[in-house]
Amino acid sequence: MTRITINGTLKTLEDWELGSGVAAQTIKDRYLLGYVGDILLISKREWRLMDELADAEPKDDYEKAIRKMIKAEIPQFRFDIIVELCRDIGLGVFKPSALRRNLSRGNQRSAVLITTMNEPVEGGLLSYYGPKDKPRMSWMKDRADQWRRWRTPLDK
């Protein structure tokens, strides 16, 4: 029996299936793709709605430019976080970044990596502190919020 932790609670896949109504295999597949938290328990109908939103036309120039820069598919909630980040740091900083390269390769976990000393890894969301790498409190709070939403998007 496979056991996974969702929001700090460890249960078997079968128990998660009974509690959420989402098939155990679906939960396992999402987990193996790197999803964590409540998104593992979203119904197939809600998942399809999220996919439809992701396939919608970009609304502005930032979204269009980012869609061209990131070659791999990423879920809409994560794409929205990247758009927020690019509005702060600029497309010129994002284009040559390790974060963009990793996302284009399909490596979504790189965005939330930290070292064993709890320091941000190059190319992670937390590595963008402010203009010219000078820490700015508002930016640090924004990055921390985006980092949390990247990991568990439905947690408030």
N, C-alpha and C positions, 0 to 999 in steps of 0.2 A: 504494500500500500504506500502510495506516494503521499507525503505530507508537505504542505507548504504553509508559509506564514503570510497572512494578509492583515495589514494594520496591527501587527503585534500579536495576532492570535494564530496559533499553530493548530491545524486540523488536517484530516485526510481529505483528498480530493472529493471523495464520496460525501463527506459531511458538508463540504462547501457547496456541492451540487444540491443536496437536500435543502440547505438553507437559502440558496439564491435562485434555484431553478435553472441555472446555467449548467450545461453538460460538463462533466468532469474533464472530458477530452478537450473541450473548448478552453476551459480554465488552464489546463496543462499547456496547450499550444500557445496561449497568450503569455504564460509565465516563461516559457522557453524563448519567446521572442523578446523578452526583456521587460515586459510590463509588470508593474507592481501596484499594490494597493487596490482600491475599490474598482479600478478599471477592469480587473480580472473578472468581476462579477456583473458586468453590464450585459443586459440581454442582447440577443442577436439583432433584434429590431432596432434598439438604440445604437448598436454598433454600425448597422447599415446606415442609419441617419448620420452618424459621424463621418462615415466614408463618403456619403453624398456631399456633405459640407466640404470635405477635403478636395473633392473633385470639382467644386464650384470654381468659377473664374476668379482670379485674384482681383481684389478691390482697388489696389493702388500700385504705384510704381515700386514701392518697397517689396510688396508681395511678389510682383512679377519678376523683379531682379533676383530675389532669393530663390524662387522656383527654378530659375535658370542656373543658379550657382550650386544648388543641392541636387545631385543626380539621383540619389536613392529616395524611395518613398518613406515619408515619416508621417505619423498621425497628425491630424489637424491641430490638436491641443499643443503638441510640441512645435509645430510650425509657427503657431501664434506666438509662442515664447521666443522663438528666433526672430520674428518680426519685431517684437518689443525690444529685444536686445539690439538689433540693428538700428532701430530708431535712436537709441542712446549712443552707440559706439560708431555708427556710420557704416555704410556698405564698403567703403575703402579699407576699413580695419577688418571687417568680416571676411572679405574675399580671400586674402592670403592666409587666413587663420587656420590653426590646427583643428579647431572646432568644425569649420566648414569642410575641411578635407575628411575628417572622421565621419561626419554626417553623410557626405557623398559616397563614402564606402559602405554605408549602412550601419556604422558603429554608433548607436544611439547612447550606449552606456558611457562613452567618453565624456559626455556633457556633464555628468555628475560625479566624476572620479575625484577623490581626494587622496592624499598620501596618508601613510600611517601616523603622521604628525598632524593630521587634520588640516593640511595646507592644500590649496587648490592645485590641481594638475594643469599644466599648460594645455590650453585648448578646452578647458571646462568652463561652464558658466561662471563659476566663482573666480576665474582668473581675470575677469574684466572689472577692475575697481573704479576706474574713472579715466578722464583724459590724461594722456601721457603717463599712465599707470600710477597716478597719484590717488591714494584712497580718498573717496568722497563718501560720507556716511549715507546719503540718499541712494547712491549707486550700489553701495554694499548691501543695503536693505533690499533694493530691487533684485539684485542678483540672488540673494538668499531666498527671496520669495519665488523667483523663477526656478531655482534649483529644487525647492520643495515641490512645486507644481509639476516639474518634469518627472520627479520620482513618483508622486502620488497625486495625479491631476484632479481627482474629485474630492480630496480632503480640503476642508475650508480652513 
